[in-house]
Amino acid sequence: MRFFSKENIRYLRNNLQLVYGVVLLILIPAALVINSVIFINNTQKVMDVELQRKASLATGVFSSNIPDLLSDRGALQARVEDTAQRNDEVHSLDVLVPEGENFKIVASLDKDARGTISKYIYNTLAWQTEEVIAYQTTSQAISTEDQSQKSDERFWVVVKPVKNEADQKVALVSMKVSSKIIDNLTKENINRSLVVLLSLIHI
């Protein structure tokens, strides 16, 4: 009996077609899932970068006339509150001035934070480097520095040194912006991709 008889070849061919069909049935959905996940992750990264840029821009716009308001703390506090009311994405906003080696919060959306001394590392880092510092947090506290109130929501915090007309550093602005809109869009994209994927598998 020869191994490569016509019957054996026919048997192998039929089994290979079956195996090929099963492999395709697994590989196609897997490829679709992987492609969807990669696309959604890349999209979220792009949107995060855009949100960070937007937060930095908003902080810069807010900081534009802070030096003129430092002598009028009432007007400065009103500016902080007005900015938050006009922008739903702004979750917290603090203005700080140097006091010794630390900083004093002179205006804030958090009433309890006003007048307190800050030793937050990001403030010191932004002040010393004279650069805008941006970082992510999951704390939903009204104060940008309070990290105790953890949540599922993500936020971008931007800390920016403020200079006067003489190019001297006079204050810091710390703004926390919610990424809730981006995260909701990402979840919607994931759900839509799953629906499409299940439809294709069903077909």
N, C-alpha and C positions, 0 to 999 in steps of 0.2 A: 504493500500500500504506500503510495507516494504522498508525502505531506502536502505538496503543492498540486494536488488534484483539483479538478474543476469545482468539485463540491466544496473543498476546503477554501479555495479562493473566493467562491461565491459567499460562503459563510463569513469569511473575514471581511469581505466588502460590505455585507449587510450590517455586521457589527460595527465596522468603522463608521458607517453612515449614522448608525444609532448613537455612537459615542460622539461623533461630530455634532449631531443635533443637540445632544445634552450639553456639550461644552458651550455651544452657541447660546443655548437657553440660559446658561449661567453667566457667561462672559458679557453678553450684551447688556443685561440689567446692571451687572457689576460696573461695567464701563460707564454706563449712564449715571450711576450713583457717584462714582469717583469724579467724573467730569462735573456733575452738579455741585458736589462739595467743594472742589477746587475753585470753580467759578464763583460760588457764593462767598468763600473765604477771601478770594482776591477782591471781590466787589466790596466786602466789608472793610478790608484794609484801605482801599481807595477812599471809601466814605469816611473812615476814621481820620485819614490824612486831611480830607476836606474839612471835617468838623474841627480838627486841631487848628487848621489855617483860619477858619472862620472865628474860632475862639480867640486866637491871637489878634486877628483884625479888630474884633469887638473890644478887646482889652486895650488895643492901641487907640481906638477912637475914643473910648471912655477916658483914657489917660491924657488926652490932648490938652485939656484946660485944668487938670488937677492942681498944678502949681499955683494958679490964681485962686483956687478955692481953699487951699490949706489954711489960710488965715481966717476963714469963715467956716467953722465946723458944721454949723447948721445947714448952710448951703451945700456943703460937701455931702452931708448925710442925705439931704433931699435929692441930690444928683444920683447917689447910689440907689436909692429906692425907686426913683423914676426910671433908671436904666433897667432895673429888674422888672418893673411893671410893663415896660415896652417890649421886653424880650422874654418870652416864655421859657426859652432854653437856658437862660441864666438862673442857676439854682442858688448860687451864693456869690457875694462880692465884698471884698475887704480892701480898705485903704490903710496902709501902714506908714509910719514915719520912724526914722532911726532914733533910738534912745539908748545911749551908751553902746554896748555891743549887741543889743537886741533891737526889737522894733515894738512900737506901740500901735495898736489898732485904733485909729481915730474915727473911722466910719465903717459900718458893716450892716448887713441885713440881719445879722444875729445880735440882738440887743445885749445878750450876756457877754459877748466878745468885745463890745466897745469899751475902750479904756484899759484893756488888759495888755500885758506884755507878751510878746511872741518870741519864741526861741526856735521856730520851725526851720528845719534845715534847708528847705527849698527857698525860703525867703533870703536866708544868708547866702546861699549859692547864687541866686539871681543878683543880689546886691554886689557881691564880690566880683562876679564875672561880667557884670553889666550886660547880661544877655537875658533874653526871654526864656524862661524855663517852663516846659509843658510836661505833665505826667497824668496818668490815669488813676482813678480811685473808684471804689465802690461804696464810699461813705456818702450817705444822703443828708448829712448834717448841714445846717444852714451856713455854718462857718467853714471856710475852705480848709482850715487846719484840723478840724475835728475828724478823726479817723475812727471813732468809736461806733457810729451808727451804720453798720454794714448792711448792704442791701443787694438785690439782684441787678439793680440798675447801675450802669456805668457812667462815669463823668470824666471830662477832660478839665484839668485845672491848669490855668496859665498864670504865671507870676512874671510881672514886668516891672523893671526899674523905671522911675519917672524922673526926668531931668527938667530943670528950668531953662530959661533963655540963656543963662551963662554956662550951660552944659554941665551943671552940677546936679548930682543925684539928690533928690529931696523927698522922695516917697517910693512906695511899692504898691502896685495894684495886683490883687490876687482874685481871679475870677474862675468860678466853677460852672461848666456848661454841661448839660445833660446830653447823653447820646441815645436817649430813649427812642427818638424818631428813627435813627439809623438801625437800632437793634430790632425795632418792630418791623421795619422793612425787610431786614434780613430773615426774620422768622416767617414773614409772609412768602418770601422767595423760596425758603426751604419747604414750606407747606405746599406751594404750587408745584415745586419740582417733584415732591413725593406723589402728588396726585397724578401728574403726567407719567411718572415712572410706573405707578400701579396700573394706570390705564394701558400702557404699552405691554406690561407683563400679562395683563388680562386678555389683551388681544392675541 
